[in-house]
Amino acid sequence: MAMSDTLGDMLTRIRNAQAARHGSVVVPASKLRGNVLDVLKREGYIRGYFASETRGGMAEFTVELKYQEGAPVIREISRVSKPGRRVYSGIKDLQKVYGGLGITNQ
């Protein structure tokens, strides 16, 4: 069965792994997921990630999660624009949250 929201799946895996206090989580690799992980690393939300290949030849990313004083650095992570409900916003419409460390349009 093909997955229609691969980015949402990655965010859910990260959310669940941090709730379970795991040190890392494995997600299937794609160019889009790699770009999102680049942003999360650059902004300091994850320690890093690296690519590897499974026995079946499929690529995957191992995401190293980040904690500060025992609490997950990512307090909340969700997908706003979904395949069944696209949300478009201009840059001026986006609000700064958490002192500019994250943005949301809600």
C-alpha positions in Angstrom: 0.0 0.0 0.0 1.5 3.3 -1.1 1.7 6.1 1.5 0.1 9.4 0.4 1.7 11.7 3.1 5.3 10.7 3.5 6.3 14.0 5.2 3.5 13.6 7.7 4.7 10.0 8.4 8.2 11.3 9.1 6.9 14.0 11.5 4.7 11.4 13.3 7.7 9.0 13.7 9.8 11.9 15.2 6.9 12.9 17.5 6.4 9.3 18.7 10.1 8.6 19.2 10.5 11.7 21.3 7.5 10.8 23.4 9.1 7.4 24.0 12.4 9.2 24.8 14.3 7.3 22.1 17.7 8.6 21.0 17.1 8.2 17.3 14.5 7.2 14.8 14.7 5.6 11.3 12.6 7.0 8.4 12.6 6.1 4.7 14.8 8.5 2.7 13.6 10.9 0.1 14.9 14.3 -1.2 12.0 16.2 0.4 12.5 14.5 3.8 16.3 15.2 3.5 15.5 18.9 2.9 13.2 19.1 5.9 15.8 17.3 8.1 18.4 19.9 6.9 16.2 22.7 8.2 15.5 20.9 11.5 19.3 20.4 12.0 20.2 24.0 11.0 17.6 25.4 13.4 18.8 23.2 16.2 15.8 20.9 16.6 17.7 17.7 16.0 21.3 16.7 16.6 21.7 15.4 13.0 20.9 12.6 10.6 22.7 10.3 8.3 21.7 8.2 5.3 22.2 4.4 5.1 20.9 1.6 2.8 18.9 -1.4 3.9 19.5 -4.9 2.6 16.7 -4.5 0.0 18.5 -1.5 -1.5 16.1 1.1 0.0 17.7 4.3 1.4 16.8 5.4 4.9 17.7 8.2 7.3 18.6 7.7 10.9 17.5 10.9 12.8 19.4 11.7 16.0 16.9 13.4 18.3 17.8 16.2 20.6 16.9 16.7 24.3 17.6 19.5 26.7 17.6 18.8 30.4 15.7 15.6 29.7 12.9 17.2 27.7 12.6 17.0 23.9 13.7 20.1 22.1 10.8 19.8 19.7 7.8 20.6 21.9 5.2 20.4 19.1 5.5 19.3 15.5 2.6 18.9 13.0 1.8 19.2 9.3 -0.5 22.1 8.5 -0.8 21.7 4.7 -1.8 18.1 3.9 -2.5 16.3 0.6 -6.2 16.5 1.2 -6.2 20.0 2.5 -3.7 22.5 1.0 -3.0 25.6 3.0 -1.2 28.5 1.3 0.0 31.6 3.2 2.1 34.6 2.3 5.2 35.4 4.4 3.5 38.4 6.0 0.6 36.2 7.2 2.9 33.9 9.2 3.2 34.5 13.0 6.4 34.0 15.0 6.2 31.6 17.9 8.7 30.4 20.5 10.8 33.6 20.1 11.1 33.1 16.4 12.3 29.5 16.6 9.2 28.2 14.8 6.4 29.7 12.7 2.8 28.8 12.4 -0.2 30.3 10.6 -2.9 29.2 13.0 
